[in-house]
Amino acid sequence: MKITSIAVTLAFSLALSGQAFAQDISFTKESQGPSMLILSSSGGQATNTFSVLHSELSDIPYGSKEGTITSISYVSTTYPASFGETAELCFYTAYTNNPLTCTAIIPGSEGDVTTFNGQHFQAGVTVKIFHAADSTGSIYFAQPAGEESITFNYTTN
C-alpha cells in the first residue's frame, strides 16, 4: 500500500514539475500601416505583414523560442479618407503562403483574438492585417491614421 501511494505521489510530483517549466511569453511587432491605392472602379486594398524572423528571437532563451499560441493581441489602423472600410486578421503557419484562417476585425480597433489558439508559434509564423475599401469613383491614395501592431502571446511546451 505504501509503495503505491509513494509511486502515485512521485508521479504527481513529476507531472507538476513538468508544468513548472512552461512559460508565458509575449512577442510584439509593430509597423506603420501602408498607403492604400483606391481605384475608381474596384476600390482598394492594403496589407500589413508581421512575420516572425529567426533573428528577432535571439533575445529569447533557446527552449522558449517555440510554443503554443494562447492569443494574439492587435492594434489596427484605419484609413479615414476611405469609404466602406473592412479589415481582417489572417494567420499563416511557418513559411506558408496561404492563410490557415482569418477573422474579421474592426478597422482602427485593438483587441485580443483567440481564433488562432493552439497553433504552433515559431520562427516563420506570420499574421497579416488586410484592409479593403469600396470605390468612390475617383483614384487616390488613402493614408493610414497610424501604426499597427501584433503581439503573439504563447506558452512554451
Secondary structure as the mmCIF struct_conf table of DSSP 4:
data_model
#
loop_
_struct_conf.conf_type_id
_struct_conf.id
_struct_conf.beg_label_comp_id
_struct_conf.beg_label_asym_id
_struct_conf.beg_label_seq_id
_struct_conf.end_label_comp_id
_struct_conf.end_label_asym_id
_struct_conf.end_label_seq_id
HELX_RH_AL_P HELX_RH_AL_P1 LYS A 2 ALA A 20
TURN_TY1_P TURN_TY1_P1 PHE A 21 PHE A 21
STRN STRN1 ASP A 24 GLN A 32
HELX_LH_PP_P HELX_LH_PP_P1 GLY A 33 SER A 35
STRN STRN2 MET A 36 ILE A 38
STRN STRN3 LEU A 39 LEU A 39
TURN_TY1_P TURN_TY1_P2 SER A 40 SER A 42
STRN STRN4 GLY A 43 GLY A 43
STRN STRN5 GLY A 44 SER A 51
HELX_RH_3T_P HELX_RH_3T_P1 HIS A 54 LEU A 57
TURN_TY1_P TURN_TY1_P3 SER A 58 ASP A 59
BEND BEND1 ILE A 60 ILE A 60
HELX_RH_3T_P HELX_RH_3T_P2 TYR A 62 SER A 64
BEND BEND2 LYS A 65 LYS A 65
STRN STRN6 GLY A 67 VAL A 75
TURN_TY1_P TURN_TY1_P4 PRO A 80 ALA A 81
STRN STRN7 PHE A 83 TYR A 92
TURN_TY1_P TURN_TY1_P5 ALA A 94 TYR A 95
BEND BEND3 ASN A 97 ASN A 98
BEND BEND4 LEU A 100 LEU A 100
STRN STRN8 THR A 101 ILE A 105
TURN_TY1_P TURN_TY1_P6 PRO A 107 GLY A 108
STRN STRN9 GLU A 110 VAL A 113
TURN_TY1_P TURN_TY1_P7 THR A 115 GLY A 118
HELX_LH_PP_P HELX_LH_PP_P2 GLN A 119 GLN A 119
STRN STRN10 HIS A 120 PHE A 121
TURN_TY1_P TURN_TY1_P8 ALA A 123 GLY A 124
STRN STRN11 THR A 126 ASP A 134
BEND BEND5 GLY A 137 SER A 138
STRN STRN12 TYR A 140 ALA A 142
HELX_LH_PP_P HELX_LH_PP_P3 GLN A 143 PRO A 144
BEND BEND6 ALA A 145 GLY A 146
STRN STRN13 GLU A 147 THR A 156
#
